[in-house]
């Protein structure tokens, strides 16, 4: 066989392999060039989502912490259901929907009975510290920004950060529930089956703070390694 033909047969597979490798490398480089900007945009979206949740959560913790002393006074004075007569309980229900509850309101609702001593003491203190104590608690307890920021993190991911964000929101919702009860139904008597001690406001706020810190640390680690 002609040596030139033999040489062509031997070198052709090598040339094909080299060409295929070069083509594959070119494709990979093109994909990398295409996905690079997309990945950068995605990382920026994640960074913004994490920062927004952290910011709104710290803001919520700060605002609710400012009225913690008011919430504690309400909770400490909340009577058990059997501490008031059935008639007094019925009359009290008529004043819970008021946006500003005063000692005069309770005295009128309970007459001729007296205001229970723990409630009377608490109301005297609350009205001295802040005549708008109910509105103060209500205004400090707006959680919409935290809930919205958590939903964005849930979309951006990854899963472990979405789970930490959801835990943070649950802790914030626990605070919201307690603070809302103090503002909307202050001094509402507790039924006998509900006498188990609730989580103190201090503990609720500490749990929320720990959830914020845990999320922040995990978000920082994720952003620094991706």
C-alpha positions as CSV (number, residue, x, y, z in Angstrom):
1,X,0.0,0.0,0.0
2,X,1.2,3.5,-0.8
3,X,2.9,4.9,2.3
4,X,1.0,8.2,1.9
5,X,-2.3,6.3,2.2
6,X,-1.0,4.4,5.2
7,X,0.0,7.6,6.9
8,X,-3.4,9.1,6.2
9,X,-5.2,6.1,7.7
10,X,-3.1,6.3,10.9
11,X,-3.3,10.0,11.4
12,X,-7.0,10.5,10.6
13,X,-8.5,9.2,13.9
14,X,-6.0,11.3,15.8
15,X,-7.1,14.4,13.9
16,X,-10.7,13.6,14.6
17,X,-10.1,13.1,18.3
18,X,-8.2,16.4,18.5
19,X,-10.9,18.2,16.6
20,X,-13.7,16.7,18.8
21,X,-11.8,17.7,21.9
22,X,-11.3,21.2,20.6
23,X,-15.1,21.4,19.8
24,X,-16.1,20.2,23.3
25,X,-13.7,22.6,24.9
26,X,-15.2,25.4,22.9
27,X,-18.7,24.4,23.8
28,X,-17.8,24.3,27.5
29,X,-16.2,27.7,27.3
30,X,-19.3,29.1,25.6
31,X,-21.5,27.6,28.3
32,X,-19.3,29.1,31.0
33,X,-19.4,32.5,29.3
34,X,-23.2,32.2,29.0
35,X,-23.9,31.1,32.6
36,X,-21.3,33.3,34.3
37,X,-23.5,36.5,34.1
38,X,-26.6,34.5,35.1
39,X,-24.9,33.0,38.2
40,X,-23.7,36.5,39.2
41,X,-27.2,37.9,38.9
42,X,-28.6,35.0,40.9
43,X,-26.0,35.5,43.6
44,X,-26.9,39.2,43.8
45,X,-30.6,38.3,44.1
46,X,-29.8,35.9,46.9
47,X,-27.6,38.5,48.7
48,X,-30.4,41.0,48.5
49,X,-33.0,38.6,49.7
50,X,-30.9,37.5,52.7
51,X,-30.0,41.1,53.6
52,X,-33.6,42.2,53.4
53,X,-34.8,39.4,55.7
54,X,-32.0,40.1,58.2
55,X,-32.7,43.8,58.2
56,X,-36.5,43.5,58.6
57,X,-36.1,40.8,61.3
58,X,-33.7,43.0,63.4
59,X,-36.1,45.9,62.9
60,X,-39.1,43.9,64.1
61,X,-37.1,42.5,67.1
62,X,-36.2,46.1,68.1
63,X,-39.7,47.5,67.8
64,X,-41.3,44.7,69.7
65,X,-38.6,44.8,72.4
66,X,-39.4,48.5,73.1
67,X,-42.9,47.6,74.3
68,X,-42.0,44.3,76.1
69,X,-42.5,45.9,79.5
70,X,-46.0,46.9,78.5
71,X,-46.8,43.3,77.4
72,X,-45.4,41.9,80.6
73,X,-47.6,44.1,82.7
74,X,-50.7,42.9,80.8
75,X,-49.8,39.2,81.0
76,X,-49.0,39.4,84.7
77,X,-52.4,40.9,85.5
78,X,-54.4,38.5,83.3
79,X,-56.8,36.6,85.7
80,X,-58.0,33.0,85.5
81,X,-61.5,32.5,84.3
82,X,-62.9,31.4,87.7
83,X,-61.5,34.5,89.4
84,X,-64.4,36.5,88.0
85,X,-68.1,35.9,88.3
86,X,-69.9,34.7,85.1
87,X,-71.7,38.0,84.9
88,X,-68.4,39.9,85.1
89,X,-66.9,37.8,82.4
90,X,-69.8,38.5,80.1
91,X,-69.6,42.3,80.8
92,X,-65.9,42.2,80.2
93,X,-66.3,40.8,76.7
94,X,-68.1,44.0,75.8
95,X,-65.0,46.1,76.1
96,X,-62.3,43.9,74.5
97,X,-62.9,45.3,71.0
98,X,-62.1,48.9,72.1
99,X,-58.9,50.3,70.7
100,X,-58.2,52.1,74.0
101,X,-59.0,50.4,77.2
102,X,-59.0,52.5,80.4
103,X,-59.8,51.9,84.0
104,X,-63.0,53.9,83.6
105,X,-64.1,51.5,80.8
106,X,-63.5,48.5,83.1
107,X,-65.1,50.1,86.1
108,X,-68.2,50.8,84.0
109,X,-68.3,47.3,82.5
110,X,-67.9,45.6,85.9
111,X,-70.1,47.9,88.1
112,X,-71.2,47.4,90.7
113,X,-68.3,45.0,91.2
114,X,-64.8,46.3,91.6
115,X,-62.0,45.9,89.1
116,X,-59.9,42.9,90.1
117,X,-56.9,44.2,92.1
118,X,-54.1,42.9,89.8
119,X,-55.8,44.5,86.7
120,X,-56.4,47.7,88.6
121,X,-52.7,47.9,89.5
122,X,-51.6,47.0,86.0
123,X,-53.9,49.6,84.4
124,X,-52.7,52.4,86.8
125,X,-49.1,51.6,85.9
126,X,-49.8,51.3,82.2
127,X,-51.7,54.6,82.0
128,X,-48.9,56.3,83.9
129,X,-46.2,55.0,81.6
130,X,-48.1,55.5,78.4
131,X,-51.7,56.5,78.0
132,X,-51.6,55.0,74.5
133,X,-50.1,51.7,75.7
134,X,-52.5,49.5,73.6
135,X,-51.7,51.4,70.4
136,X,-48.0,51.3,71.2
137,X,-48.1,47.5,71.4
138,X,-50.1,47.3,68.2
139,X,-47.9,49.6,66.2
140,X,-44.7,47.8,67.3
141,X,-46.1,44.4,66.2
142,X,-46.3,44.7,62.4
143,X,-44.8,41.6,60.8
144,X,-45.7,42.0,57.2
145,X,-42.2,43.0,56.1
146,X,-40.6,40.0,57.8
147,X,-43.2,37.6,56.2
148,X,-42.6,39.1,52.8
149,X,-38.8,38.9,53.1
150,X,-39.0,35.3,54.3
151,X,-41.1,34.4,51.2
152,X,-38.5,35.8,48.9
153,X,-35.7,33.7,50.6
154,X,-38.0,30.6,50.3
155,X,-38.0,31.2,46.5
156,X,-34.3,32.0,46.2
157,X,-33.1,29.1,48.4
158,X,-31.1,27.0,48.9
159,X,-33.1,24.7,51.0
160,X,-31.2,24.9,54.2
161,X,-31.4,28.7,54.2
162,X,-35.1,28.6,53.3
163,X,-35.7,26.3,56.3
164,X,-33.8,28.7,58.6
165,X,-35.8,31.6,57.3
166,X,-39.0,29.7,57.9
167,X,-37.9,29.0,61.5
168,X,-37.1,32.7,61.9
169,X,-40.6,33.6,60.8
170,X,-42.2,31.1,63.2
171,X,-40.3,32.7,66.1
172,X,-41.5,36.2,64.9
173,X,-45.1,34.9,64.7
174,X,-44.9,33.6,68.2
175,X,-44.0,37.1,69.4
176,X,-46.7,38.6,67.2
177,X,-49.3,36.3,68.8
178,X,-48.4,37.2,72.3
179,X,-48.1,40.9,71.6
180,X,-51.4,40.9,69.7
181,X,-53.2,39.2,72.6
182,X,-51.9,41.9,75.0
183,X,-53.1,44.7,72.7
184,X,-56.4,43.3,71.5
185,X,-57.7,41.3,74.5
186,X,-55.8,42.6,77.5
187,X,-56.7,41.1,80.8
188,X,-58.9,38.5,79.1
189,X,-59.4,35.7,81.8
190,X,-57.8,32.4,81.0
191,X,-59.9,29.2,81.2
192,X,-58.7,26.5,83.6
193,X,-57.3,24.4,80.8
194,X,-55.1,27.3,79.6
195,X,-53.2,27.9,82.9
196,X,-50.0,26.3,81.8
197,X,-47.3,29.0,81.9
198,X,-46.7,30.6,78.6
199,X,-43.2,31.4,77.2
200,X,-42.2,34.7,78.9
201,X,-41.7,37.6,76.5
202,X,-38.0,37.8,77.3
203,X,-37.6,34.2,76.2
204,X,-39.6,34.8,73.0
205,X,-37.4,37.7,72.1
206,X,-34.3,35.8,72.8
207,X,-35.5,32.9,70.6
208,X,-36.1,35.3,67.8
209,X,-32.7,36.9,68.2
210,X,-31.0,33.5,68.1
211,X,-33.0,32.6,64.9
212,X,-31.9,35.8,63.2
213,X,-28.2,35.2,64.2
214,X,-28.4,31.6,63.0
215,X,-29.8,32.6,59.6
216,X,-27.3,35.4,59.2
217,X,-24.3,33.1,59.9
218,X,-25.6,30.5,57.4
219,X,-26.3,33.1,54.8
220,X,-22.8,34.6,55.1
221,X,-21.3,31.1,54.8
222,X,-23.3,30.4,51.7
223,X,-22.4,33.6,50.0
224,X,-18.7,33.3,50.7
225,X,-18.5,29.8,49.3
226,X,-20.6,30.2,46.1
